[in-house]
Amino acid sequence: MNQVRIGIVGMGNMGWGHAKYLTEGKVKGAVLTAVSDLFESKRRQAKETFGEGLATFESAEELFASGLVDAVLVATPHYDHPECAILAFRHGLHVLVEKPAGVYTKQVRLMNEAAAASGKVFSIMYNQRTNPIYMKLRDLIASGELGEIRRTNWIITNWYRSQSYYNSGGWRATWAGEGGGVLINQDPHQLDLWQWTIGMMPTRVRAFCHFGKYRDIEVEDDVTAYVEYANGATGVFVTTTGEAPGTNRFEVTGDRGKIVIEDGKLTFWRLRVSEPEFNATYTGGFGQPECWKCDIPIHGTSPEHMGITQNFVDAILNGAPLIAPGEEGIKGLTLSNAMHLSTWTDNWVDLPIDEELYYELLQERIRASTFKKPEASGDKVLSVGGTFNS
Amino acid sequence: MNQVRIGIVGMGNMGWGHAKYLTEGKVKGAVLTAVSDLFESKRRQAKETFGEGLATFESAEELFASGLVDAVLVATPHYDHPECAILAFRHGLHVLVEKPAGVYTKQVRLMNEAAAASGKVFSIMYNQRTNPIYMKLRDLIASGELGEIRRTNWIITNWYRSQSYYNSGGWRATWAGEGGGVLINQDPHQLDLWQWTIGMMPTRVRAFCHFGKYRDIEVEDDVTAYVEYANGATGVFVTTTGEAPGTNRFEVTGDRGKIVIEDGKLTFWRLRVSEPEFNATYTGGFGQPECWKCDIPIHGTSPEHMGITQNFVDAILNGAPLIAPGEEGIKGLTLSNAMHLSTWTDNWVDLPIDEELYYELLQERIRASTFKKPEASGDKVLSVGGTFNS
């Protein structure tokens, strides 16, 4: 194979964007051959925009069975990601799934099992893993420059969403439609990067979600979470869609200093000797290790979604190592699920979470939902250009 | 009266500093006439340094009964603050108490009652209330510029303390000697400013203290606390003595924007219209309120401890309003006690806290203490010049 024929399932905001760069030839070795969408209007619009040669299908299964694709990009609503991916694996297709991996880890675990059984390439659209600034942070930690991790602190509150955003689709911000709010919709990248950059998942979580605090919605729009890691480190994650202008500041401390990513800059306060070494030998009472403030150069720009799609195609064609293996999607989702679960049970949640309990409590919320949007205005495709951190 | 005769109780690090600027004549209308200290060496040293005319006493009570002072500055170990202040009020003296107000709120409440009954001037050494940057923050909030408060977030981790610091006094960082760690020793100013600048105390606290995590001590040296306020706002307070170089960043968001104090600068991201107003009228889906990044000028320098002492003297002589009324010391201490209590009970703590329960659990820890410092080196007076944020 020297060209991967790609199909896109779901031509909403994200699917449309993927179709665009694929038809523009921006991913080497890939060609968009087919899309599927439940709406006839979307299928017609896709042909008009991307060419009459593009095959369109109403259902994902028709697309999978068409013989026109080697790989699929799953850009359906969140709940359908795992089911759709599992079906694609059964058809022998490679799968690149949009984030989040799914809504609850129980279904995502099934997806991961199907992927493993298929032997096909499986990736997830964690395009922020191609962002040079987070790659640099991961590098500094993995190479030991920061030493043993002691604390993480991410304030990611620049996800402002007005009520008119939530009203733009009846499924938005409902338990049945999306299965969560800011955690499942806006934060999947940060939840992934939070663990990917430091190379550690927490062992337990105590979180405080507020549901419909700032908007007329039933899911969480304001969250503070505290976590503990196996090595004794602690962490905080603060997020909301209700604040403007918000903050995006990620601080990680280690026993060799501190790194802060904010305003597109990475700053490393580097200790000349590690803190434990200083502490073991210092006898002067007050006093602290010598520290150098270092501005760390960040080279290149993020290839964003195209970068992940290119890597997915390269993995299929040449066995390139995946930047974002699909199986890792469960990590960020576990953090998100754990935050819900901790709030619902008003207690600690140990990881791995009790998947059955989470599923049950989520179903309770779906059944109990009587939510009617104040003035839901149907299915609008919003322009997302430049408005979000995905 | 046109001059206030001041006595200092306790000539440790802080008492010595107060004696110095008082004898240098830096507080108008005040004269240092007497000091007390349990150690003969300190009393002799005080006379040698500040003049043979300075009266010295072994006990606070002798000083109070001497007729040589109108007002006292209480700079004893934390536990003794309330008892010492109560005794001074009984002798008809004005009292300026060092921070923290005490170790547990039960005793501090008694001190406040004694102060009220005495009719004397009662202040607390919250000298950071004279810091122009925090005064400006309080002003911007009180005047409504920031709007309704939504979130507070203080990362105050630049309190690095090595093991040699803790070893410099056998009483340090023990339940019996100090009644706590970073919260009671390093953070009293920040705990006060956290509530004073925004004009709100939380209604409940969920905190995660770690005891002896980085140092061979029995009290907390690492804390993350989550709080909720009556108006729905939330807050986070993160502190430790174990990290270098640490961070001091205080972020407060309101429905008219965001303020961050860091690196000696106050920045106000000001929304042109309030967020609720924008949200109520915006119909465009994605989009957010227009925001102006404003560098706020900070005028003047902090008069620090002298400023509070001057204000205390002015209140005695001319009825000047107090910057830091002594009765308000219970607020920061309540936050500190609540964080301990939440950790000990592994649960929420509603404010006001259960003072009896806190007292009992503290006594349990004092009784259970078997703590021996690895190489306690007795009573050393450490030079504190420029090494801390007090």
Interface residues (C-beta under 8 A of the other chain):
Chain A: R150 R151 N153 I155 T157 Y160 R161 S162 Q163 S164 Y165 S168 R206 F208 H210 K213 Y214 R215 D222 T224 Y226 E228 G232 T234 V236 V238 T240 G242 E243 A244 P245 G246 T247 E251 T253 G257 K258 V260 W269 L271 E275 F278 N279 A280 Y282 T283 G284 G285 F286 G287 Q288 P289 C291 K380 L382 S383 V384 T387 F388
Chain B: R150 R151 N153 I155 T157 Y160 R161 S162 Q163 S164 Y165 S168 R206 F208 H210 K213 Y214 R215 D222 T224 Y226 E228 G232 T234 V236 V238 T240 G242 E243 A244 P245 G246 T247 E251 T253 G257 K258 V260 W269 L271 E275 F278 N279 A280 Y282 T283 G284 G285 F286 G287 Q288 P289 C291 K380 L382 S383 V384 T387 F388
